Structures are given as structure tokens and as C-alpha cells.
Amino acid sequence: MNFSSKLLSNAVEEISKLPGIGKSTALRLALHLVNKEKGDIDLLLKSIRDLKDSVVFCEKCKSISDEKICDICLSVNRDTKTLCIVEDIRDVMAIENTGQFKGLYHVLGGKISPVDGIGPNQLNIDSLIDRVESEEINEIIFALSATMEGDTTNYYIFRKINKDGIRFSTIARGVSIGDNLEYTDEITLGRSIIKRIPFEQSSS
Amino acid sequence: MNFSSKLLSNAVEEISKLPGIGKSTALRLALHLVNKEKGDIDLLLKSIRDLKDSVVFCEKCKSISDEKICDICLSVNRDTKTLCIVEDIRDVMAIENTGQFKGLYHVLGGKISPVDGIGPNQLNIDSLIDRVESEEINEIIFALSATMEGDTTNYYIFRKINKDGIRFSTIARGVSIGDNLEYTDEITLGRSIIKRIPFEQSSS
């Protein structure tokens, strides 16, 4: 693109480095910022600066937090014996929004993916193992993506944890509630038939 | 959304105020920023700060510029007697990229749109009229959106300029080059038939 302003060109360049934002969107955002009130820009820049400078990761669950230990880990109303393993904080938020889980989380920070150069050492797996060994845990629920990488990560962790008395589970996979069968992909539908559940259990 | 961190929640709130960016995208961007190098964040924030603090609008054409007069208006290689009227700087960039126009521009900053509360006084129309009266202009080319608002704005400006010896034109409208007729909307196609051009002229 042919910019009339070096300042504009710089801003577009930097904004377009954000994921999912191309040059055209970056230009639209930059022009929007030029026309905005200075106070609004200050708020935006300050919020990003504060986030970067002050945010910490919870020492227990590795989720993003404002304090050393996050609110969920500190809460006295949670079942501390059940751990849900997730990829990142968005998954914590998604599960919290369902209101169906009262245990604690452990955020891995991704999943094992050799293609992307992510091995077990890049993930919060050692801290998970320490946690399972030092705390009283009854159940570990894997809530990772239903992909090959997710399954590999689940299996790696399952093999690494040598402790008796822990039940392992993965969140259920199958046809989404409300979905029409004709629009369900065939792998999901096929697995749903193989992993069918007794009718008496299906409505509970 | 249920955030574990006030800092994260603030950043998402501010980022989602940008046009076309919803809460989910804002969260994705905020988490990306958390994981980025501090130096990269500094560059991003500085580029936005510099853009906001130092950018100016060219005194002649009202385009975004780093100096009082922009490079295009300063250039000695441009035809100063032909003015192209556009809505915003993106249009200047789009026309410059074609390499087909060697005149000067005038950026209105929008188009007359009573629905959005934008009247002639919110646009750079007075400065355009001053410019036409004080400079030697032979031709004015309207390159606004091919919409009712664009046409209204063209007509308003056409009526306001009382000076002999100026040719007015609008950029051509019709079927896009490379387009299949069956996918062209019927209004464009209908107008293309009414405004058909002699065959000898069509290939020049």
C-alpha cells in the first residue's frame, strides 16, 4: 500500500501484526483511531500497557490473574479434589459460563503439537504433576480440544501421572445438543453410535 | 463474560470498542498481547501514540499527512488543474495504486448523509470551494461511492461551485472488468445498458 504518511504506515504495520488482522483492517482501525478523542486512545493504550505490565499467572492453576493465586483457586466453595485440565484461559471462561463445574482448573497453555514445535516442556505439565503429587486429587477431567493433538496431550499426561486412586475422564464427545443429524460430520456421528450410552442414563 | 482478571477484562473492554471487533476477538487479541514480547507491545503502543499525537491533515487536500502539505500536493509532477474529490484517504490510496491519475485530490472526510447526521458543514466542502476559486482548476472528477449519499454530495458540490470553464465528471460506473454478467446486480446491469458507450470508444 502507498501511504501518504509514515506515521500512518507505521501504525498499520504494527496493528497488522496482530493475529487475524490484515492490512486493510489495520488501516481501517488506524483511521478510526486518528478520528477518535485523545482520552479514548489513552484508555485503550493504558489498558494494554497495564495488562502487559501487571498481569500474572496464578501459581496454582497457571490461569491469568491479578494476584499470585487466582479467585477460583482461592475460593472456599470449590471442590479441590477435582481438576479440570484445559488448554488456555478461554476454556476456563467457557466452562465457568456453563455453571456445571465446581472443581479447580489447570491451564496447560496449549497442547502437544510437534508440527508447531510445541513439546511437553513448553506446557505447564510439570507443575500439574507436582500439583497432583502434593495435593489430594480424586479425579482429573481432560477438557482439551477433540483433536489428535488434544488426545496426544491427554494420553501423555495420563501416562506421566503415577498415583493410585485417581479417576481419569474426558468430557463427553458426540452430537451437539440441538443439532440436526444431517448436518453432523460423519466422524462425530460414527463415534456417537459406537460410544452410545444406555437410554436410562441418557436423560439424566 | 466471566474474567478471572480485572486487567484482562479492562483490556478486552477497550479493544472491543474498536469497529468490527467483538468481545471474542478482543479476548483473543488481549491474550495474544499477554504472551508477546514486551518490546513488540512497546512498538505497537508507540506507533498508535505517535499517529494520534503527530499526524496532521494536509492544508490543501485534507488528506492525512506528516507535514503541513502532503507529498502529493507538493509534487511537481502532478497536474494541478485536475481535482479528484474523494470521501477519505483510503480512496486516495486506492486511486494512487491504479497509477491512472496524475492530478490532485480533495478529501471530503465523508459524504452527506442526513441519516447519520452528516451535513455539508461536517465535510471539507468550504475548503474545496475556496480552493477552486483561488486556484486554476480545469476539471473536477467526482470519485465518491456510487450510492444515493455519494450522488447527493456530488450534486451539492456541483451546485455550490459557480465558476466558468470547469468540466465536471464522475468516474465510470458499470460492470466490473472480469465480471460474469449473471453475477452482476440488476441495477448496475440495467444502468450499463442505458449508459452504453459507442463500441469504437469502449476499447480505448
HADDOCK unambig.tbl for C-alpha pairs under 7 A between the chains (distance, minus, plus):
assign (segid A and resid 2 and name CA) (segid B and resid 93 and name CA) 6.03 0.50 0.50
assign (segid A and resid 2 and name CA) (segid B and resid 97 and name CA) 6.87 0.50 0.50
assign (segid A and resid 3 and name CA) (segid B and resid 93 and name CA) 6.76 0.50 0.50
assign (segid A and resid 4 and name CA) (segid B and resid 64 and name CA) 6.73 0.50 0.50
assign (segid A and resid 4 and name CA) (segid B and resid 65 and name CA) 5.84 0.50 0.50
assign (segid A and resid 4 and name CA) (segid B and resid 70 and name CA) 6.97 0.50 0.50
assign (segid A and resid 4 and name CA) (segid B and resid 71 and name CA) 6.80 0.50 0.50
assign (segid A and resid 5 and name CA) (segid B and resid 64 and name CA) 6.51 0.50 0.50
assign (segid A and resid 5 and name CA) (segid B and resid 65 and name CA) 4.83 0.50 0.50
assign (segid A and resid 5 and name CA) (segid B and resid 66 and name CA) 5.33 0.50 0.50
assign (segid A and resid 6 and name CA) (segid B and resid 66 and name CA) 6.84 0.50 0.50
assign (segid A and resid 7 and name CA) (segid B and resid 50 and name CA) 6.74 0.50 0.50
assign (segid A and resid 7 and name CA) (segid B and resid 51 and name CA) 5.24 0.50 0.50
assign (segid A and resid 7 and name CA) (segid B and resid 55 and name CA) 6.82 0.50 0.50
assign (segid A and resid 7 and name CA) (segid B and resid 66 and name CA) 6.95 0.50 0.50
assign (segid A and resid 8 and name CA) (segid B and resid 51 and name CA) 6.08 0.50 0.50
assign (segid A and resid 10 and name CA) (segid B and resid 47 and name CA) 6.05 0.50 0.50
assign (segid A and resid 11 and name CA) (segid B and resid 47 and name CA) 4.81 0.50 0.50
assign (segid A and resid 11 and name CA) (segid B and resid 48 and name CA) 5.61 0.50 0.50
assign (segid A and resid 11 and name CA) (segid B and resid 51 and name CA) 6.73 0.50 0.50
assign (segid A and resid 14 and name CA) (segid B and resid 44 and name CA) 5.25 0.50 0.50
assign (segid A and resid 15 and name CA) (segid B and resid 44 and name CA) 6.68 0.50 0.50
assign (segid A and resid 18 and name CA) (segid B and resid 29 and name CA) 6.92 0.50 0.50
assign (segid A and resid 29 and name CA) (segid B and resid 18 and name CA) 6.92 0.50 0.50
assign (segid A and resid 34 and name CA) (segid B and resid 51 and name CA) 6.98 0.50 0.50
assign (segid A and resid 34 and name CA) (segid B and resid 52 and name CA) 5.53 0.50 0.50
assign (segid A and resid 44 and name CA) (segid B and resid 14 and name CA) 5.26 0.50 0.50
assign (segid A and resid 44 and name CA) (segid B and resid 15 and name CA) 6.68 0.50 0.50
assign (segid A and resid 45 and name CA) (segid B and resid 45 and name CA) 6.29 0.50 0.50
assign (segid A and resid 47 and name CA) (segid B and resid 10 and name CA) 6.07 0.50 0.50
assign (segid A and resid 47 and name CA) (segid B and resid 11 and name CA) 4.81 0.50 0.50
assign (segid A and resid 48 and name CA) (segid B and resid 11 and name CA) 5.63 0.50 0.50
assign (segid A and resid 50 and name CA) (segid B and resid 7 and name CA) 6.77 0.50 0.50
assign (segid A and resid 51 and name CA) (segid B and resid 7 and name CA) 5.26 0.50 0.50
assign (segid A and resid 51 and name CA) (segid B and resid 8 and name CA) 6.10 0.50 0.50
assign (segid A and resid 51 and name CA) (segid B and resid 11 and name CA) 6.75 0.50 0.50
assign (segid A and resid 51 and name CA) (segid B and resid 34 and name CA) 6.96 0.50 0.50
assign (segid A and resid 52 and name CA) (segid B and resid 34 and name CA) 5.52 0.50 0.50
assign (segid A and resid 55 and name CA) (segid B and resid 7 and name CA) 6.81 0.50 0.50
assign (segid A and resid 64 and name CA) (segid B and resid 4 and name CA) 6.75 0.50 0.50
assign (segid A and resid 64 and name CA) (segid B and resid 5 and name CA) 6.54 0.50 0.50
assign (segid A and resid 65 and name CA) (segid B and resid 4 and name CA) 5.83 0.50 0.50
assign (segid A and resid 65 and name CA) (segid B and resid 5 and name CA) 4.84 0.50 0.50
assign (segid A and resid 66 and name CA) (segid B and resid 5 and name CA) 5.33 0.50 0.50
assign (segid A and resid 66 and name CA) (segid B and resid 6 and name CA) 6.84 0.50 0.50
assign (segid A and resid 66 and name CA) (segid B and resid 7 and name CA) 6.93 0.50 0.50
assign (segid A and resid 70 and name CA) (segid B and resid 4 and name CA) 6.98 0.50 0.50
assign (segid A and resid 71 and name CA) (segid B and resid 4 and name CA) 6.78 0.50 0.50
assign (segid A and resid 93 and name CA) (segid B and resid 2 and name CA) 6.05 0.50 0.50
assign (segid A and resid 93 and name CA) (segid B and resid 3 and name CA) 6.80 0.50 0.50
assign (segid A and resid 97 and name CA) (segid B and resid 2 and name CA) 6.92 0.50 0.50
